[in-house]
Amino acid sequence: MAQERLQSSAADAIRDRYHALFTNAFAPHVRYEQMPGADERIAYAAEFAAYRLGQIDEKLGRLIDLLERKAGQEL
């Protein structure tokens, strides 16, 4: 039971960290003294795109739900 709570809290911390990171505007980790490799930049951009698509999916889901409720009330 304690192990499960520990894993859950670790997952929550990771999710919260990504949420805080990706809610800001896209700003790749550019360090002028050491430019990250192309694979690192691509991975970061892909994670950001996936996060934003998830946000769009959630909002469209809510919009569809509202439209279906309104259509059900009109019948």
PDB file of N, CA, C and O in Angstrom, chain B, residues numbered from 101:
ATOM      1  N   MET B 101       0.823  -1.193   0.000  1.00  0.00           N
ATOM      2  CA  MET B 101       0.000   0.000   0.000  1.00  0.00           C
ATOM      3  C   MET B 101       0.866   1.255   0.000  1.00  0.00           C
ATOM      4  O   MET B 101       0.611   2.187  -0.763  1.00  0.00           O
ATOM      5  N   ALA B 102       1.888   1.282   0.853  1.00  0.00           N
ATOM      6  CA  ALA B 102       2.771   2.446   0.913  1.00  0.00           C
ATOM      7  C   ALA B 102       3.551   2.607  -0.384  1.00  0.00           C
ATOM      8  O   ALA B 102       3.787   3.724  -0.843  1.00  0.00           O
ATOM      9  N   GLN B 103       3.949   1.480  -0.970  1.00  0.00           N
ATOM     10  CA  GLN B 103       4.672   1.517  -2.247  1.00  0.00           C
ATOM     11  C   GLN B 103       3.794   2.115  -3.339  1.00  0.00           C
ATOM     12  O   GLN B 103       4.266   2.887  -4.173  1.00  0.00           O
ATOM     13  N   GLU B 104       2.516   1.754  -3.328  1.00  0.00           N
ATOM     14  CA  GLU B 104       1.572   2.267  -4.322  1.00  0.00           C
ATOM     15  C   GLU B 104       1.393   3.775  -4.176  1.00  0.00           C
ATOM     16  O   GLU B 104       1.339   4.495  -5.173  1.00  0.00           O
ATOM     17  N   ARG B 105       1.299   4.257  -2.931  1.00  0.00           N
ATOM     18  CA  ARG B 105       1.181   5.700  -2.698  1.00  0.00           C
ATOM     19  C   ARG B 105       2.436   6.438  -3.120  1.00  0.00           C
ATOM     20  O   ARG B 105       2.356   7.546  -3.651  1.00  0.00           O
ATOM     21  N   LEU B 106       3.593   5.839  -2.889  1.00  0.00           N
ATOM     22  CA  LEU B 106       4.857   6.446  -3.286  1.00  0.00           C
ATOM     23  C   LEU B 106       4.929   6.572  -4.804  1.00  0.00           C
ATOM     24  O   LEU B 106       5.325   7.613  -5.328  1.00  0.00           O
ATOM     25  N   GLN B 107       4.544   5.504  -5.511  1.00  0.00           N
ATOM     26  CA  GLN B 107       4.552   5.555  -6.972  1.00  0.00           C
ATOM     27  C   GLN B 107       3.540   6.569  -7.485  1.00  0.00           C
ATOM     28  O   GLN B 107       3.804   7.283  -8.452  1.00  0.00           O
ATOM     29  N   SER B 108       2.383   6.629  -6.835  1.00  0.00           N
ATOM     30  CA  SER B 108       1.350   7.580  -7.237  1.00  0.00           C
ATOM     31  C   SER B 108       1.827   9.011  -7.035  1.00  0.00           C
ATOM     32  O   SER B 108       1.619   9.860  -7.901  1.00  0.00           O
ATOM     33  N   SER B 109       2.460   9.286  -5.911  1.00  0.00           N
ATOM     34  CA  SER B 109       2.938  10.645  -5.662  1.00  0.00           C
ATOM     35  C   SER B 109       4.080  11.008  -6.596  1.00  0.00           C
ATOM     36  O   SER B 109       4.203  12.165  -6.998  1.00  0.00           O
ATOM     37  N   ALA B 110       4.919  10.037  -6.949  1.00  0.00           N
ATOM     38  CA  ALA B 110       5.993  10.295  -7.910  1.00  0.00           C
ATOM     39  C   ALA B 110       5.410  10.600  -9.282  1.00  0.00           C
ATOM     40  O   ALA B 110       5.881  11.501  -9.976  1.00  0.00           O
ATOM     41  N   ALA B 111       4.387   9.851  -9.672  1.00  0.00           N
ATOM     42  CA  ALA B 111       3.734  10.107 -10.961  1.00  0.00           C
ATOM     43  C   ALA B 111       3.059  11.474 -10.958  1.00  0.00           C
ATOM     44  O   ALA B 111       3.100  12.194 -11.955  1.00  0.00           O
ATOM     45  N   ASP B 112       2.439  11.830  -9.833  1.00  0.00           N
ATOM     46  CA  ASP B 112       1.808  13.148  -9.721  1.00  0.00           C
ATOM     47  C   ASP B 112       2.840  14.261  -9.838  1.00  0.00           C
ATOM     48  O   ASP B 112       2.591  15.274 -10.490  1.00  0.00           O
ATOM     49  N   ALA B 113       3.995  14.077  -9.211  1.00  0.00           N
ATOM     50  CA  ALA B 113       5.043  15.094  -9.275  1.00  0.00           C
ATOM     51  C   ALA B 113       5.549  15.265 -10.698  1.00  0.00           C
ATOM     52  O   ALA B 113       5.771  16.386 -11.156  1.00  0.00           O
ATOM     53  N   ILE B 114       5.729  14.161 -11.388  1.00  0.00           N
ATOM     54  CA  ILE B 114       6.188  14.229 -12.785  1.00  0.00           C
ATOM     55  C   ILE B 114       5.136  14.918 -13.646  1.00  0.00           C
ATOM     56  O   ILE B 114       5.463  15.787 -14.454  1.00  0.00           O
ATOM     57  N   ARG B 115       3.863  14.528 -13.471  1.00  0.00           N
ATOM     58  CA  ARG B 115       2.790  15.137 -14.258  1.00  0.00           C
ATOM     59  C   ARG B 115       2.701  16.633 -13.983  1.00  0.00           C
ATOM     60  O   ARG B 115       2.532  17.424 -14.910  1.00  0.00           O
ATOM     61  N   ASP B 116       2.812  17.022 -12.728  1.00  0.00           N
ATOM     62  CA  ASP B 116       2.759  18.444 -12.376  1.00  0.00           C
ATOM     63  C   ASP B 116       3.934  19.211 -12.975  1.00  0.00           C
ATOM     64  O   ASP B 116       3.775  20.347 -13.422  1.00  0.00           O
ATOM     65  N   ARG B 117       5.112  18.589 -12.985  1.00  0.00           N
ATOM     66  CA  ARG B 117       6.285  19.250 -13.552  1.00  0.00           C
ATOM     67  C   ARG B 117       6.094  19.474 -15.053  1.00  0.00           C
ATOM     68  O   ARG B 117       6.373  20.560 -15.561  1.00  0.00           O
ATOM     69  N   TYR B 118       5.619  18.447 -15.759  1.00  0.00           N
ATOM     70  CA  TYR B 118       5.374  18.608 -17.188  1.00  0.00           C
ATOM     71  C   TYR B 118       4.267  19.616 -17.451  1.00  0.00           C
ATOM     72  O   TYR B 118       4.352  20.400 -18.397  1.00  0.00           O
ATOM     73  N   HIS B 119       3.237  19.603 -16.629  1.00  0.00           N
ATOM     74  CA  HIS B 119       2.142  20.556 -16.814  1.00  0.00           C
ATOM     75  C   HIS B 119       2.652  21.985 -16.671  1.00  0.00           C
ATOM     76  O   HIS B 119       2.321  22.847 -17.485  1.00  0.00           O
ATOM     77  N   ALA B 120       3.451  22.239 -15.644  1.00  0.00           N
ATOM     78  CA  ALA B 120       4.004  23.581 -15.445  1.00  0.00           C
ATOM     79  C   ALA B 120       4.937  23.965 -16.585  1.00  0.00           C
ATOM     80  O   ALA B 120       4.954  25.116 -17.020  1.00  0.00           O
ATOM     81  N   LEU B 121       5.710  23.002 -17.065  1.00  0.00           N
ATOM     82  CA  LEU B 121       6.657  23.271 -18.142  1.00  0.00           C
ATOM     83  C   LEU B 121       5.949  23.608 -19.449  1.00  0.00           C
ATOM     84  O   LEU B 121       6.323  24.557 -20.138  1.00  0.00           O
ATOM     85  N   PHE B 122       4.923  22.824 -19.787  1.00  0.00           N
ATOM     86  CA  PHE B 122       4.300  22.975 -21.092  1.00  0.00           C
ATOM     87  C   PHE B 122       3.172  23.990 -21.135  1.00  0.00           C
ATOM     88  O   PHE B 122       2.730  24.353 -22.225  1.00  0.00           O
ATOM     89  N   THR B 123       2.690  24.461 -20.000  1.00  0.00           N
ATOM     90  CA  THR B 123       1.654  25.488 -20.046  1.00  0.00           C
ATOM     91  C   THR B 123       2.234  26.829 -20.460  1.00  0.00           C
ATOM     92  O   THR B 123       1.509  27.708 -20.927  1.00  0.00           O
ATOM     93  N   ASN B 124       3.526  26.986 -20.289  1.00  0.00           N
ATOM     94  CA  ASN B 124       4.185  28.202 -20.758  1.00  0.00           C
ATOM     95  C   ASN B 124       4.386  28.113 -22.265  1.00  0.00           C
ATOM     96  O   ASN B 124       4.239  27.042 -22.854  1.00  0.00           O
ATOM     97  N   ALA B 125       4.715  29.216 -22.873  1.00  0.00           N
ATOM     98  CA  ALA B 125       4.964  29.226 -24.315  1.00  0.00           C
ATOM     99  C   ALA B 125       6.151  28.327 -24.643  1.00  0.00           C
ATOM    100  O   ALA B 125       7.029  28.113 -23.807  1.00  0.00           O
ATOM    101  N   PHE B 126       6.168  27.806 -25.862  1.00  0.00           N
ATOM    102  CA  PHE B 126       7.239  26.914 -26.278  1.00  0.00           C
ATOM    103  C   PHE B 126       8.560  27.663 -26.267  1.00  0.00           C
ATOM    104  O   PHE B 126       8.730  28.657 -26.973  1.00  0.00           O
ATOM    105  N   ALA B 127       9.476  27.186 -25.476  1.00  0.00           N
ATOM    106  CA  ALA B 127      10.805  27.783 -25.395  1.00  0.00           C
ATOM    107  C   ALA B 127      11.811  26.653 -25.207  1.00  0.00           C
ATOM    108  O   ALA B 127      12.068  26.235 -24.079  1.00  0.00           O
ATOM    109  N   PRO B 128      12.377  26.162 -26.292  1.00  0.00           N
ATOM    110  CA  PRO B 128      13.309  25.040 -26.162  1.00  0.00           C
ATOM    111  C   PRO B 128      14.484  25.409 -25.268  1.00  0.00           C
ATOM    112  O   PRO B 128      14.852  26.578 -25.143  1.00  0.00           O
ATOM    113  N   HIS B 129      15.055  24.398 -24.658  1.00  0.00           N
ATOM    114  CA  HIS B 129      16.187  24.605 -23.762  1.00  0.00           C
ATOM    115  C   HIS B 129      17.436  24.950 -24.566  1.00  0.00           C
ATOM    116  O   HIS B 129      18.179  24.059 -24.977  1.00  0.00           O
ATOM    117  N   VAL B 130      17.661  26.211 -24.784  1.00  0.00           N
ATOM    118  CA  VAL B 130      18.821  26.646 -25.542  1.00  0.00           C
ATOM    119  C   VAL B 130      19.862  27.170 -24.562  1.00  0.00           C
ATOM    120  O   VAL B 130      19.622  28.124 -23.822  1.00  0.00           O
ATOM    121  N   ARG B 131      20.988  26.541 -24.576  1.00  0.00           N
ATOM    122  CA  ARG B 131      22.114  26.993 -23.763  1.00  0.00           C
ATOM    123  C   ARG B 131      23.188  27.428 -24.744  1.00  0.00           C
ATOM    124  O   ARG B 131      23.735  26.604 -25.477  1.00  0.00           O
ATOM    125  N   TYR B 132      23.488  28.697 -24.761  1.00  0.00           N
ATOM    126  CA  TYR B 132      24.403  29.230 -25.766  1.00  0.00           C
ATOM    127  C   TYR B 132      25.801  28.643 -25.652  1.00  0.00           C
ATOM    128  O   TYR B 132      26.510  28.521 -26.650  1.00  0.00           O
ATOM    129  N   GLU B 133      26.200  28.280 -24.436  1.00  0.00           N
ATOM    130  CA  GLU B 133      27.534  27.708 -24.287  1.00  0.00           C
ATOM    131  C   GLU B 133      27.580  26.254 -24.757  1.00  0.00           C
ATOM    132  O   GLU B 133      28.647  25.748 -25.104  1.00  0.00           O
ATOM    133  N   GLN B 134      26.419  25.577 -24.770  1.00  0.00           N
ATOM    134  CA  GLN B 134      26.367  24.194 -25.223  1.00  0.00           C
ATOM    135  C   GLN B 134      25.000  23.956 -25.853  1.00  0.00           C
ATOM    136  O   GLN B 134      24.027  23.696 -25.145  1.00  0.00           O
ATOM    137  N   MET B 135      24.921  24.040 -27.152  1.00  0.00           N
ATOM    138  CA  MET B 135      23.661  23.865 -27.870  1.00  0.00           C
ATOM    139  C   MET B 135      23.240  22.397 -27.808  1.00  0.00           C
ATOM    140  O   MET B 135      24.044  21.519 -28.123  1.00  0.00           O
ATOM    141  N   PRO B 136      21.984  22.109 -27.403  1.00  0.00           N
ATOM    142  CA  PRO B 136      21.547  20.713 -27.361  1.00  0.00           C
ATOM    143  C   PRO B 136      21.500  20.121 -28.766  1.00  0.00           C
ATOM    144  O   PRO B 136      21.324  20.833 -29.755  1.00  0.00           O
ATOM    145  N   GLY B 137      21.656  18.828 -28.829  1.00  0.00           N
ATOM    146  CA  GLY B 137      21.636  18.146 -30.111  1.00  0.00           C
ATOM    147  C   GLY B 137      20.265  18.186 -30.748  1.00  0.00           C
ATOM    148  O   GLY B 137      19.262  18.471 -30.093  1.00  0.00           O
ATOM    149  N   ALA B 138      20.240  17.897 -32.034  1.00  0.00           N
ATOM    150  CA  ALA B 138      18.980  17.919 -32.779  1.00  0.00           C
ATOM    151  C   ALA B 138      17.984  16.918 -32.202  1.00  0.00           C
ATOM    152  O   ALA B 138      16.789  17.204 -32.132  1.00  0.00           O
ATOM    153  N   ASP B 139      18.468  15.744 -31.789  1.00  0.00           N
ATOM    154  CA  ASP B 139      17.554  14.743 -31.250  1.00  0.00           C
ATOM    155  C   ASP B 139      16.901  15.213 -29.952  1.00  0.00           C
ATOM    156  O   ASP B 139      15.731  14.918 -29.709  1.00  0.00           O
ATOM    157  N   GLU B 140      17.635  15.930 -29.128  1.00  0.00           N
ATOM    158  CA  GLU B 140      17.073  16.472 -27.884  1.00  0.00           C
ATOM    159  C   GLU B 140      16.039  17.556 -28.187  1.00  0.00           C
ATOM    160  O   GLU B 140      14.987  17.605 -27.548  1.00  0.00           O
ATOM    161  N   ARG B 141      16.330  18.417 -29.149  1.00  0.00           N
ATOM    162  CA  ARG B 141      15.376  19.475 -29.515  1.00  0.00           C
ATOM    163  C   ARG B 141      14.120  18.882 -30.133  1.00  0.00           C
ATOM    164  O   ARG B 141      13.015  19.352 -29.861  1.00  0.00           O
ATOM    165  N   ILE B 142      14.276  17.856 -30.960  1.00  0.00           N
ATOM    166  CA  ILE B 142      13.121  17.208 -31.590  1.00  0.00           C
ATOM    167  C   ILE B 142      12.260  16.521 -30.541  1.00  0.00           C
ATOM    168  O   ILE B 142      11.032  16.597 -30.593  1.00  0.00           O
ATOM    169  N   ALA B 143      12.900  15.850 -29.590  1.00  0.00           N
ATOM    170  CA  ALA B 143      12.149  15.169 -28.532  1.00  0.00           C
ATOM    171  C   ALA B 143      11.356  16.175 -27.705  1.00  0.00           C
ATOM    172  O   ALA B 143      10.196  15.930 -27.375  1.00  0.00           O
ATOM    173  N   TYR B 144      11.969  17.298 -27.371  1.00  0.00           N
ATOM    174  CA  TYR B 144      11.281  18.322 -26.589  1.00  0.00           C
ATOM    175  C   TYR B 144      10.104  18.888 -27.372  1.00  0.00           C
ATOM    176  O   TYR B 144       9.016  19.066 -26.824  1.00  0.00           O
ATOM    177  N   ALA B 145      10.322  19.172 -28.659  1.00  0.00           N
ATOM    178  CA  ALA B 145       9.250  19.718 -29.490  1.00  0.00           C
ATOM    179  C   ALA B 145       8.104  18.709 -29.629  1.00  0.00           C
ATOM    180  O   ALA B 145       6.936  19.097 -29.624  1.00  0.00           O
ATOM    181  N   ALA B 146       8.431  17.428 -29.752  1.00  0.00           N
ATOM    182  CA  ALA B 146       7.391  16.400 -29.873  1.00  0.00           C
ATOM    183  C   ALA B 146       6.581  16.297 -28.583  1.00  0.00           C
ATOM    184  O   ALA B 146       5.358  16.159 -28.636  1.00  0.00           O
ATOM    185  N   GLU B 147       7.239  16.361 -27.430  1.00  0.00           N
ATOM    186  CA  GLU B 147       6.523  16.331 -26.156  1.00  0.00           C
ATOM    187  C   GLU B 147       5.605  17.544 -26.019  1.00  0.00           C
ATOM    188  O   GLU B 147       4.473  17.429 -25.550  1.00  0.00           O
ATOM    189  N   PHE B 148       6.102  18.696 -26.429  1.00  0.00           N
ATOM    190  CA  PHE B 148       5.291  19.907 -26.351  1.00  0.00           C
ATOM    191  C   PHE B 148       4.067  19.792 -27.266  1.00  0.00           C
ATOM    192  O   PHE B 148       2.954  20.139 -26.870  1.00  0.00           O
ATOM    193  N   ALA B 149       4.283  19.304 -28.488  1.00  0.00           N
ATOM    194  CA  ALA B 149       3.168  19.152 -29.433  1.00  0.00           C
ATOM    195  C   ALA B 149       2.141  18.164 -28.901  1.00  0.00           C
ATOM    196  O   ALA B 149       0.939  18.402 -29.018  1.00  0.00           O
ATOM    197  N   ALA B 150       2.593  17.064 -28.319  1.00  0.00           N
ATOM    198  CA  ALA B 150       1.669  16.078 -27.765  1.00  0.00           C
ATOM    199  C   ALA B 150       0.860  16.679 -26.618  1.00  0.00           C
ATOM    200  O   ALA B 150      -0.341  16.437 -26.507  1.00  0.00           O
ATOM    201  N   TYR B 151       1.515  17.455 -25.776  1.00  0.00           N
ATOM    202  CA  TYR B 151       0.804  18.098 -24.668  1.00  0.00           C
ATOM    203  C   TYR B 151      -0.264  19.048 -25.195  1.00  0.00           C
ATOM    204  O   TYR B 151      -1.407  19.016 -24.739  1.00  0.00           O
ATOM    205  N   ARG B 152       0.105  19.889 -26.150  1.00  0.00           N
ATOM    206  CA  ARG B 152      -0.847  20.862 -26.678  1.00  0.00           C
ATOM    207  C   ARG B 152      -2.000  20.174 -27.396  1.00  0.00           C
ATOM    208  O   ARG B 152      -3.140  20.626 -27.288  1.00  0.00           O
ATOM    209  N   LEU B 153      -1.734  19.084 -28.131  1.00  0.00           N
ATOM    210  CA  LEU B 153      -2.811  18.340 -28.777  1.00  0.00           C
ATOM    211  C   LEU B 153      -3.750  17.737 -27.737  1.00  0.00           C
ATOM    212  O   LEU B 153      -4.960  17.671 -27.953  1.00  0.00           O
ATOM    213  N   GLY B 154      -3.200  17.303 -26.627  1.00  0.00           N
ATOM    214  CA  GLY B 154      -4.035  16.804 -25.538  1.00  0.00           C
ATOM    215  C   GLY B 154      -4.936  17.891 -24.983  1.00  0.00           C
ATOM    216  O   GLY B 154      -6.100  17.639 -24.668  1.00  0.00           O
ATOM    217  N   GLN B 155      -4.402  19.103 -24.862  1.00  0.00           N
ATOM    218  CA  GLN B 155      -5.205  20.223 -24.389  1.00  0.00           C
ATOM    219  C   GLN B 155      -6.334  20.528 -25.370  1.00  0.00           C
ATOM    220  O   GLN B 155      -7.469  20.769 -24.959  1.00  0.00           O
ATOM    221  N   ILE B 156      -6.027  20.517 -26.651  1.00  0.00           N
ATOM    222  CA  ILE B 156      -7.046  20.764 -27.679  1.00  0.00           C
ATOM    223  C   ILE B 156      -8.113  19.680 -27.618  1.00  0.00           C
ATOM    224  O   ILE B 156      -9.305  19.971 -27.717  1.00  0.00           O
ATOM    225  N   ASP B 157      -7.685  18.429 -27.453  1.00  0.00           N
ATOM    226  CA  ASP B 157      -8.625  17.309 -27.377  1.00  0.00           C
ATOM    227  C   ASP B 157      -9.576  17.470 -26.197  1.00  0.00           C
ATOM    228  O   ASP B 157     -10.776  17.232 -26.332  1.00  0.00           O
ATOM    229  N   GLU B 158      -9.049  17.872 -25.040  1.00  0.00           N
ATOM    230  CA  GLU B 158      -9.900  18.092 -23.869  1.00  0.00           C
ATOM    231  C   GLU B 158     -10.924  19.190 -24.121  1.00  0.00           C
ATOM    232  O   GLU B 158     -12.096  19.039 -23.775  1.00  0.00           O
ATOM    233  N   LYS B 159     -10.494  20.282 -24.714  1.00  0.00           N
ATOM    234  CA  LYS B 159     -11.411  21.396 -24.955  1.00  0.00           C
ATOM    235  C   LYS B 159     -12.472  21.035 -25.983  1.00  0.00           C
ATOM    236  O   LYS B 159     -13.636  21.408 -25.836  1.00  0.00           O
ATOM    237  N   LEU B 160     -12.073  20.308 -27.029  1.00  0.00           N
ATOM    238  CA  LEU B 160     -13.056  19.885 -28.024  1.00  0.00           C
ATOM    239  C   LEU B 160     -14.040  18.889 -27.420  1.00  0.00           C
ATOM    240  O   LEU B 160     -15.223  18.906 -27.758  1.00  0.00           O
ATOM    241  N   GLY B 161     -13.566  18.029 -26.537  1.00  0.00           N
ATOM    242  CA  GLY B 161     -14.458  17.085 -25.859  1.00  0.00           C
ATOM    243  C   GLY B 161     -15.505  17.805 -25.038  1.00  0.00           C
ATOM    244  O   GLY B 161     -16.678  17.433 -25.054  1.00  0.00           O
ATOM    245  N   ARG B 162     -15.085  18.840 -24.315  1.00  0.00           N
ATOM    246  CA  ARG B 162     -16.040  19.629 -23.526  1.00  0.00           C
ATOM    247  C   ARG B 162     -17.030  20.355 -24.435  1.00  0.00           C
ATOM    248  O   ARG B 162     -18.218  20.432 -24.124  1.00  0.00           O
ATOM    249  N   LEU B 163     -16.539  20.890 -25.564  1.00  0.00           N
ATOM    250  CA  LEU B 163     -17.412  21.594 -26.499  1.00  0.00           C
ATOM    251  C   LEU B 163     -18.445  20.640 -27.097  1.00  0.00           C
ATOM    252  O   LEU B 163     -19.621  20.988 -27.207  1.00  0.00           O
ATOM    253  N   ILE B 164     -18.020  19.462 -27.476  1.00  0.00           N
ATOM    254  CA  ILE B 164     -18.950  18.473 -28.034  1.00  0.00           C
ATOM    255  C   ILE B 164     -19.993  18.088 -26.995  1.00  0.00           C
ATOM    256  O   ILE B 164     -21.175  17.965 -27.316  1.00  0.00           O
ATOM    257  N   ASP B 165     -19.562  17.898 -25.750  1.00  0.00           N
ATOM    258  CA  ASP B 165     -20.493  17.556 -24.683  1.00  0.00           C
ATOM    259  C   ASP B 165     -21.547  18.648 -24.507  1.00  0.00           C
ATOM    260  O   ASP B 165     -22.736  18.353 -24.380  1.00  0.00           O
ATOM    261  N   LEU B 166     -21.110  19.911 -24.500  1.00  0.00           N
ATOM    262  CA  LEU B 166     -22.057  21.015 -24.365  1.00  0.00           C
ATOM    263  C   LEU B 166     -23.034  21.079 -25.539  1.00  0.00           C
ATOM    264  O   LEU B 166     -24.229  21.309 -25.351  1.00  0.00           O
ATOM    265  N   LEU B 167     -22.519  20.875 -26.746  1.00  0.00           N
ATOM    266  CA  LEU B 167     -23.387  20.907 -27.924  1.00  0.00           C
ATOM    267  C   LEU B 167     -24.387  19.763 -27.902  1.00  0.00           C
ATOM    268  O   LEU B 167     -25.541  19.951 -28.289  1.00  0.00           O
ATOM    269  N   GLU B 168     -23.974  18.588 -27.461  1.00  0.00           N
ATOM    270  CA  GLU B 168     -24.892  17.457 -27.391  1.00  0.00           C
ATOM    271  C   GLU B 168     -25.962  17.689 -26.334  1.00  0.00           C
ATOM    272  O   GLU B 168     -27.125  17.340 -26.538  1.00  0.00           O
ATOM    273  N   ARG B 169     -25.578  18.274 -25.212  1.00  0.00           N
ATOM    274  CA  ARG B 169     -26.570  18.591 -24.169  1.00  0.00           C
ATOM    275  C   ARG B 169     -27.587  19.600 -24.680  1.00  0.00           C
ATOM    276  O   ARG B 169     -28.787  19.457 -24.443  1.00  0.00           O
ATOM    277  N   LYS B 170     -27.102  20.625 -25.386  1.00  0.00           N
ATOM    278  CA  LYS B 170     -28.009  21.637 -25.923  1.00  0.00           C
ATOM    279  C   LYS B 170     -28.944  21.031 -26.965  1.00  0.00           C
ATOM    280  O   LYS B 170     -30.132  21.353 -26.990  1.00  0.00           O
ATOM    281  N   ALA B 171     -28.422  20.159 -27.821  1.00  0.00           N
ATOM    282  CA  ALA B 171     -29.260  19.517 -28.834  1.00  0.00           C
ATOM    283  C   ALA B 171     -30.295  18.616 -28.164  1.00  0.00           C
ATOM    284  O   ALA B 171     -31.425  18.517 -28.644  1.00  0.00           O
ATOM    285  N   GLY B 172     -29.933  17.963 -27.073  1.00  0.00           N
ATOM    286  CA  GLY B 172     -30.871  17.107 -26.338  1.00  0.00           C
ATOM    287  C   GLY B 172     -31.979  17.900 -25.672  1.00  0.00           C
ATOM    288  O   GLY B 172     -33.101  17.408 -25.548  1.00  0.00           O
ATOM    289  N   GLN B 173     -31.686  19.110 -25.243  1.00  0.00           N
ATOM    290  CA  GLN B 173     -32.696  19.954 -24.596  1.00  0.00           C
ATOM    291  C   GLN B 173     -33.686  20.506 -25.603  1.00  0.00           C
ATOM    292  O   GLN B 173     -34.846  20.747 -25.268  1.00  0.00           O
ATOM    293  N   GLU B 174     -33.238  20.707 -26.836  1.00  0.00           N
ATOM    294  CA  GLU B 174     -34.109  21.287 -27.862  1.00  0.00           C
ATOM    295  C   GLU B 174     -35.095  20.285 -28.421  1.00  0.00           C
ATOM    296  O   GLU B 174     -36.112  20.669 -28.997  1.00  0.00           O
ATOM    297  N   LEU B 175     -34.803  18.981 -28.255  1.00  0.00           N
ATOM    298  CA  LEU B 175     -35.718  17.965 -28.788  1.00  0.00           C
ATOM    299  C   LEU B 175     -36.888  17.777 -27.946  1.00  0.00           C
ATOM    300  O   LEU B 175     -37.750  16.957 -28.261  1.00  0.00           O
TER     301      LEU B 175
END
